[in-house]
Amino acid sequence: MDFKKKHNEQNGSADLKKITTTLDSLPAGDPNDVKIISKKQPLPTGVTSKMLYSDVIRIGWPALVELMLMQLASMADQMMVGQLGAWATSAVGLTMQPKMLLSTAFMALNTGAMALVGRYRGAGDEKRANLVLRQAFILNAFFGILFSVLGTIFSRQMVELMGATEELVLVEATKYLQIQMIGIFTISMTSCVTSCLRGCGDSKTAMIYNTISNVINVVFNYLLIYGKFGFPRLEVVGASIATVLGQVIAFFMAMYAIRRKNQFIRLTFPKGSLKLDMPTVKNITKIGFPSMIEQLAMRFGVIVFTRTVTGLGTMAYATHQICMNIQALTFMNGQAFATSATSLVSQSLGKGRADMAHHYSKRTQHIGTTIAIIIAVLVFFFNKNVLALYTPEAEIIAVGSSILSMVAIIQPFQSAQFILAGSLRGAGDTKYTALITMLTVMILRPGLAILLVNYVGLGLHGAWYALVVDQLVRTALVVGRFSSGKWITSFKPSEAGEFAE
């Protein structure tokens, strides 16, 4: 049986212990002897680009469907809430950054867990991969409970920090955020499971439980926002309850999925395993801590950026929030295939195949760029139609249309940035991505926005010019790092501790 036939027969198996990618069919290199490779490294004998594209798509398409459905559910939130008025759109929008800020710790942990599970998946070390899963689970439980309590107590203060001044907006945003904070524990735990499954190449499972979660969210949005079929009319509060209901369902489904037998990773707790295994925690935090700094820098920059826009008034902020919501949908392409890049790069380096890490990264970028061009065309020509789904306000549609034209232009750059940053994270090169974020999102974007909005007088357009510059500079820095090849040798895991066996 030739190599290609063997790959085609075995690729795509649901059992992660079987061969699922081209990489699994290749001989292992020495994981301790990974060197920077040539940019023109040839493909291994018997391997074709078509086979690599197949691997990328197999992991990427479920993540793309999942993320797009999640964002569509968020858009449905905004559309349904938007029918209540600009005050409601602003109230929900003001809660996004505080929620993301409190999510930084477990987002960072799960970046580390995903990269490590991928490494051990590539090395075929099932015991250490499951050790990473258990340790990440324990850490996520701690931070999930902590931030749920703190977030619920300080919801009003966080909304005030975002610059809310109108009493109606402040009160409704606080109610919305308090309910979201009660549910943040389930987000933390589900995110842990999702990241570890993706690390070993399983993105279909998360797609299933998150899709069901989103359907529940949208259905209960309709029932609870407007009070349909005998349900109470709760407006903004109803939207928040619907979101949390969907998250709880996803949590229970994720717990079921991660305990199934006959898969590469499975959540179990042998005697003594609830203790922290410090070498494993060190590995997770070695990758995760820079990622947390990156997320904190991003949240800080976005909060300053958002406060600058908030000062333009409720109508301008409502326009901004709608455009941000639509732009977030365009992120899904880059984020989904960044999942492919992170998983395949970490597995390749775990197997000692730096050449495959490079090949997978480039082909993932090619797919992402192709999709980004299609998205750019759609956003450019149909932005008014999409804006009309959010609001009947002619002013919002007119201003939003010109802003979304900018979003269309940056699509190929945005996609490349997400995907190649995913490759860097898969290699554990999170310090550099953190530095890039600090320079661009924390300093460049808010600083330029303040200048263009408050001093040049460009209004909301000035803020979005700043965002475009941020995206272009960030893309140039990420591409430069990837091209250098230094990311390949940036991280080496410590040996796992006493609970690995």
C-alpha positions in Angstrom: 0.0 0.0 0.0 1.5 3.3 -1.0 1.8 6.3 1.4 -1.0 8.4 -0.1 -3.5 5.5 -0.1 -2.7 4.7 3.5 -3.2 8.3 4.4 -6.5 8.6 2.6 -7.9 5.4 4.2 -6.9 6.4 7.8 -7.3 10.2 7.8 -10.4 11.5 9.6 -10.9 8.6 12.0 -12.9 9.6 15.1 -10.5 7.5 17.3 -7.6 9.8 18.1 -5.4 6.8 18.9 -5.4 5.9 15.2 -3.6 7.7 12.4 -5.6 10.9 11.7 -3.1 13.1 9.8 -0.2 12.9 7.3 2.1 13.6 10.2 1.1 10.4 12.0 2.3 8.4 9.0 5.8 10.0 9.0 8.8 8.8 11.0 9.5 10.7 14.1 12.5 13.1 14.4 14.2 14.0 17.6 12.0 16.4 19.6 15.1 17.6 21.5 17.0 18.4 18.3 14.7 20.9 16.6 16.5 23.4 14.5 15.4 26.4 12.4 14.6 25.1 9.0 15.0 26.5 5.5 12.0 28.4 4.1 12.3 26.3 1.0 12.3 23.0 2.8 10.9 20.3 0.4 8.0 18.1 1.3 8.9 14.7 2.7 8.9 11.9 0.1 5.4 10.6 -0.7 3.7 13.7 0.9 1.7 16.1 -1.3 0.3 19.5 -0.7 -3.2 18.1 -1.2 -2.7 15.8 1.8 -1.6 18.7 4.0 -4.5 20.8 2.9 -6.8 17.9 3.8 -5.3 17.8 7.3 -5.7 21.5 7.8 -9.3 21.6 6.6 -10.2 18.5 8.7 -9.3 20.4 11.9 -10.3 23.8 10.7 -13.7 23.4 9.2 -15.5 22.3 12.4 -13.8 25.1 14.3 -14.9 27.5 11.6 -18.5 26.3 11.7 -18.5 26.4 15.5 -17.0 29.9 15.8 -19.2 31.3 13.1 -22.3 29.9 14.8 -21.1 31.3 18.1 -20.7 34.7 16.5 -24.0 34.5 14.7 -25.6 33.8 18.0 -23.9 36.9 19.4 -25.1 38.9 16.4 -28.6 37.5 17.0 -28.3 38.8 20.6 -27.3 42.3 19.2 -30.1 42.3 16.6 -32.8 41.2 19.0 -31.6 43.6 21.7 -31.1 46.3 19.1 -34.8 46.4 18.4 -35.3 47.7 22.0 -33.3 50.8 21.1 -29.7 52.2 21.0 -29.6 52.2 24.8 -30.0 48.4 24.8 -27.3 47.9 22.2 -24.9 50.1 24.3 -25.8 48.3 27.5 -24.9 44.9 26.1 -21.8 46.2 24.3 -20.4 47.8 27.5 -20.3 44.4 29.2 -18.1 42.7 26.6 -14.7 43.9 27.6 -15.1 43.4 31.4 -16.2 39.9 30.7 -13.2 39.3 28.4 -10.9 40.9 31.0 -11.9 38.4 33.6 -11.6 35.5 31.1 -7.9 36.3 30.5 -6.5 33.8 33.1 -8.3 30.7 31.9 -7.9 31.7 28.2 -4.1 31.9 28.9 -4.1 28.6 30.8 -5.9 26.9 27.9 -3.5 28.3 25.3 -0.8 26.5 27.2 -2.8 23.3 27.7 -3.7 23.1 24.0 0.0 23.5 22.9 1.2 20.9 25.4 -1.5 18.4 24.6 -0.6 18.8 20.9 3.1 18.2 21.7 2.3 15.0 23.6 -0.1 13.9 20.9 2.7 14.3 18.4 5.0 12.3 20.6 2.4 9.6 21.2 2.6 10.2 25.0 -1.0 9.6 26.1 -0.2 9.7 29.9 1.4 13.1 29.9 -1.3 14.5 27.6 -3.9 13.4 30.1 -1.9 14.8 33.0 -1.9 18.2 31.2 -5.7 17.9 30.9 -6.2 17.2 34.6 -3.9 20.0 35.7 -5.6 22.5 33.4 -9.0 21.3 34.6 -8.0 22.0 38.3 -6.6 25.4 37.5 -9.6 26.4 35.4 -12.0 25.4 38.2 -10.1 27.6 40.7 -10.1 30.7 38.4 -13.6 30.1 37.2 -15.0 30.2 40.7 -12.8 33.1 41.8 -13.8 35.3 38.8 -17.4 34.4 39.0 -17.6 35.7 42.6 -15.5 38.8 41.9 -17.3 39.6 38.7 -20.7 39.4 40.3 -19.8 41.6 43.2 -18.1 44.3 41.1 -20.3 44.3 38.0 -21.4 47.9 38.3 -17.9 49.2 38.9 -16.7 47.5 35.7 -19.5 49.0 33.7 -18.7 52.4 35.0 -15.0 51.8 34.1 -16.1 51.4 30.5 -17.5 54.9 30.6 -21.2 54.4 31.0 -22.9 57.7 32.0 -26.6 57.4 31.2 -28.4 55.9 34.2 -30.6 53.6 32.1 -27.6 52.1 30.2 -25.6 51.8 33.4 -28.4 49.9 35.3 -29.2 47.5 32.4 -25.6 46.8 31.6 -24.9 46.0 35.3 -27.9 43.5 35.4 -26.7 41.9 32.2 -23.1 41.6 33.4 -24.0 40.1 36.8 -25.8 37.2 35.1 -22.9 36.7 32.8 -20.5 36.5 35.7 -22.6 33.8 37.4 -22.1 31.7 34.3 -18.3 32.4 33.8 -17.4 29.2 35.6 -19.0 27.1 33.0 -17.2 29.0 30.2 -13.9 28.3 31.9 -14.4 24.6 32.2 -15.8 24.2 28.7 -13.0 26.2 27.3 -10.5 23.8 29.0 -12.1 20.8 27.4 -12.3 22.4 24.0 -8.7 23.5 24.0 -7.4 20.1 25.0 -9.5 18.3 22.4 -8.3 20.7 19.7 -4.7 20.2 20.8 -4.9 16.6 19.7 -6.9 17.4 16.5 -10.5 16.9 17.6 -12.4 20.0 16.7 -15.7 18.2 15.7 -16.7 17.5 19.3 -16.6 21.1 20.4 -18.5 22.1 17.3 -21.4 19.8 18.3 -21.8 21.0 21.8 -21.2 24.6 21.1 -23.7 24.5 18.2 -26.4 23.1 20.4 -25.5 25.8 23.0 -26.0 28.5 20.4 -29.3 27.2 19.2 -30.6 27.2 22.9 -29.2 30.7 23.3 -31.1 32.1 20.2 -34.4 30.3 21.0 -34.4 31.6 24.6 -33.4 35.1 23.4 -36.6 35.2 21.4 -38.7 33.9 24.3 -37.2 36.0 27.1 -36.3 39.3 25.4 -39.8 39.8 24.0 -41.8 37.6 26.3 -43.2 35.1 23.8 -45.3 32.0 24.3 -46.0 32.8 28.0 -42.4 33.6 29.0 -41.9 36.9 30.8 -40.6 39.9 28.9 -37.2 40.5 30.4 -35.5 42.5 27.6 -31.7 42.9 28.2 -31.8 40.6 31.3 -33.6 37.9 29.2 -30.7 38.0 26.6 -28.2 37.4 29.4 -30.2 34.5 30.9 -30.5 32.9 27.5 -26.7 33.1 26.9 -25.9 31.5 30.3 -28.5 28.7 29.7 -26.7 27.8 26.5 -23.3 27.9 28.2 -24.5 25.5 31.0 -25.7 23.0 28.4 -22.4 23.2 26.6 -20.6 22.6 29.9 -22.5 19.3 30.7 -22.0 18.1 27.1 -18.3 18.8 27.2 -17.9 17.0 30.5 -19.6 13.9 29.0 -17.4 14.1 25.9 -14.1 14.4 27.7 -14.9 11.2 29.8 -15.5 8.9 26.8 -13.4 5.9 26.5 -11.2 5.0 23.5 -9.9 8.4 22.8 -6.4 9.9 23.2 -7.3 12.2 26.1 -9.9 11.4 28.8 -10.6 13.2 32.0 -10.0 10.8 34.9 -8.8 11.4 38.5 -6.7 8.5 39.8 -5.8 8.5 43.5 -3.8 11.5 44.4 -4.2 13.2 41.0 -6.2 16.2 42.4 -2.9 17.6 43.6 -1.0 20.1 41.6 1.8 18.6 39.6 4.3 21.5 39.6 6.4 20.5 36.6 3.2 20.3 34.5 1.8 23.5 35.9 5.2 25.2 35.1 4.9 24.0 31.5 1.4 25.3 31.2 2.2 28.7 32.7 5.5 28.9 30.7 3.3 29.2 27.6 0.2 30.6 29.3 1.7 33.4 31.3 2.9 35.4 28.3 -0.5 34.7 26.7 -2.2 36.1 29.8 0.0 39.2 29.6 -1.0 39.4 26.0 -4.7 39.2 26.8 -4.4 41.7 29.6 -2.6 44.1 27.3 -5.3 43.6 24.7 -8.1 44.2 27.2 -6.4 47.3 28.6 -5.9 48.7 25.1 -9.4 47.9 24.0 -10.9 49.4 27.1 -9.1 52.7 26.5 -10.1 52.5 22.9 -13.7 51.8 23.8 -13.8 54.6 26.4 -12.6 57.0 23.6 -15.5 55.9 21.4 -18.0 56.1 24.3 -17.2 59.7 24.7 -18.7 60.4 21.3 -22.2 59.6 22.6 -24.8 56.8 22.6 -25.5 56.9 18.9 -21.8 56.7 17.9 -21.1 54.0 20.4 -24.1 52.0 19.1 -22.7 52.3 15.6 -19.3 51.3 16.8 -20.7 48.3 18.7 -22.6 47.0 15.7 -19.6 47.3 13.4 -17.4 45.6 16.0 -19.9 42.8 16.2 -19.9 42.3 12.4 -16.1 42.5 12.3 -15.9 39.8 14.9 -17.7 37.5 12.5 -14.9 38.1 10.0 -12.4 37.1 12.7 -13.8 33.5 12.6 -11.9 32.6 9.5 -8.6 33.5 11.0 -9.4 32.1 14.4 -10.7 28.8 13.1 -7.6 28.1 10.9 -5.4 29.3 13.7 -6.8 26.3 15.6 -5.5 24.1 12.8 -2.1 25.9 12.9 -1.7 25.6 16.6 -2.7 21.9 16.7 -0.6 20.8 13.8 2.4 22.9 14.7 2.5 21.6 18.3 2.0 18.0 17.1 4.8 18.4 14.5 7.2 19.8 17.0 6.3 17.1 19.5 7.2 14.5 16.9 10.5 16.4 16.1 9.3 17.4 12.6 10.0 21.1 12.4 9.8 20.8 8.6 6.1 19.7 8.9 5.4 22.5 11.3 6.5 25.0 8.6 4.6 23.2 5.8 1.4 23.1 7.7 1.7 26.7 8.7 2.1 27.9 5.1 -0.8 25.9 3.8 -3.1 27.0 6.6 -2.2 30.6 5.7 -3.0 29.9 2.0 -6.5 28.6 2.9 -7.2 31.5 5.2 -6.2 34.1 2.7 -8.5 32.6 0.0 -11.5 32.7 2.4 -10.5 36.2 3.6 -10.7 37.6 0.0 -14.2 36.1 -0.4 -15.3 37.7 2.9 -13.8 41.0 1.9 -15.9 41.1 -1.3 -19.1 40.2 0.6 -18.5 42.8 3.4 -17.6 45.5 0.9 -20.7 45.1 -1.3 -23.4 44.0 1.2 -22.5 45.9 4.4 -25.7 48.1 4.3 -27.9 45.0 4.0 -26.2 43.5 7.1 -26.4 46.8 9.1 -30.1 47.0 8.3 -30.6 43.7 10.2 -29.3 45.4 13.4 -31.1 48.8 13.3 -33.5 50.9 11.3 -31.5 54.0 12.2 -30.4 55.7 8.9 -27.5 57.5 10.6 -26.1 54.3 12.0 -26.4 52.5 8.6 -24.7 55.4 6.7 -21.7 55.7 9.1 -21.5 52.0 9.6 -21.3 51.3 5.9 -18.1 53.4 5.5 -16.5 51.8 8.5 -17.3 48.3 7.2 -15.5 49.2 4.0 -12.4 49.5 6.0 -13.1 46.1 7.6 -13.3 44.6 4.1 -9.9 46.0 3.1 -8.0 44.5 6.0 -9.4 41.0 5.7 -6.3 39.2 4.0 -3.9 40.9 6.5 -6.2 40.0 9.5 -6.4 36.4 8.4 -2.6 36.0 8.0 -2.0 37.6 11.4 -4.4 35.2 13.2 -3.2 32.1 11.5 0.6 32.7 11.8 0.1 33.8 15.4 -1.6 30.5 15.9 1.5 28.8 14.6 3.7 30.8 17.0 1.5 29.7 19.9 1.6 26.1 18.9 5.3 26.3 19.1 5.1 27.9 22.6 6.4 31.3 21.3 3.9 33.3 23.3 6.3 35.8 24.6 6.7 37.4 21.2 3.0 37.4 20.5 2.5 39.1 23.9 5.1 41.8 23.0 3.4 42.4 19.6 0.0 42.9 21.3 1.5 45.3 23.9 3.0 47.4 21.2 0.0 47.5 18.9 -3.3 47.0 20.8 -2.2 48.4 24.2 -0.2 51.4 22.9 -0.6 52.1 19.1 -4.4 51.6 18.7 -5.7 53.6 21.7 -3.0 56.2 21.4 -3.7 56.9 17.8 -7.5 56.7 18.5 -7.2 59.4 21.1 -5.2 61.6 18.8 -7.5 61.2 15.8 -10.8 61.4 17.8 -10.0 64.0 20.4 -7.4 66.2 18.7 -7.8 65.8 14.9 -11.6 65.7 15.2 -12.3 62.7 13.0 -14.9 61.3 15.3 -15.8 57.6 15.0 -13.9 57.2 11.7 -10.8 58.3 13.5 -11.1 55.4 16.0 -11.5 52.9 13.1 -8.5 54.4 11.2 -6.5 53.6 14.4 -7.8 50.1 14.4 -6.8 49.6 10.7 -3.3 50.8 11.4 -3.1 48.5 14.4 -4.1 45.5 12.3 -1.6 46.2 9.5 1.4 46.8 11.9 0.5 43.7 13.9 0.4 41.6 10.7 3.8 42.9 9.6 5.3 42.0 13.0 3.8 38.5 13.1 4.8 37.7 9.6 8.3 38.9 10.3 8.6 36.6 13.3 7.3 33.6 11.4 9.7 34.3 8.5 12.6 34.4 10.9 12.0 30.7 11.9 13.0 31.5 15.5 9.6 30.4 16.8 10.6 26.8 16.1 13.2 26.7 18.9 11.4 29.0 21.4 10.0 26.5 23.8 11.1 23.1 25.3 8.8 21.4 27.9 10.1 20.4 31.3 9.7 16.8 32.3 6.3 16.0 33.8 6.1 15.2 37.5 4.9 12.4 39.8 1.4 12.0 38.5 2.4 11.3 34.8 2.1 7.5 35.3 
